[in-house]
Amino acid sequence: MIPLKRFVRKRCAGRLHRRFFSMERKLVIQLRRVIMKQLSIEMPIVAECAVRECVYNTEQCCHARAITVGNGVHPGCDTFFNGSAHSKAWSRTAGVGACKVSACKFNEDYECMTEQISVGRDGESVRCLTYQR
């Protein structure tokens, strides 16, 4: 941390202001990185995603941080986002953060309790292919 006296010596208040907020911004970014690295939870993985049009799909793998399944009735992939710019986070494997389809046999308190799921097309919709009543 830079001592406050060093800032006070600056003659230009604008420079002082910009430099202080620039340092503050860098500290916030570093803090976010530390916090995000510490977050570790168990969740089922998305083992396969056959929907190539999704921005999170690269080589039939989903690279979103987590997906949400369903709208209460249908087991659609709510995270599906149609686009051409695919995710750059290739090393990340998606997990299932929430499942809103309470009729699924793997759903327990709106969380998926299977080890892994597959996502693909069912007609025109993008859905969880692991869904079972």
Sequence and secondary structure as in RCSB ss.txt:
>XXXX:A:sequence
MIPLKRFVRKRCAGRLHRRFFSMERKLVIQLRRVIMKQLSIEMPIVAECAVRECVYNTEQCCHARAITVGNGVHP
GCDTFFNGSAHSKAWSRTAGVGACKVSACKFNEDYECMTEQISVGRDGESVRCLTYQR
>XXXX:A:secstr
   HHHHHT S HHHHHHHHHHHHHHHHHHHHHHHHHH      EEEEE  TTBTTEETTEE SSEEEE SSSS 
BBTT  B SS  S TT   EEEEE  TTSTTEETTEE SSEEEEEEETTEEEETT   
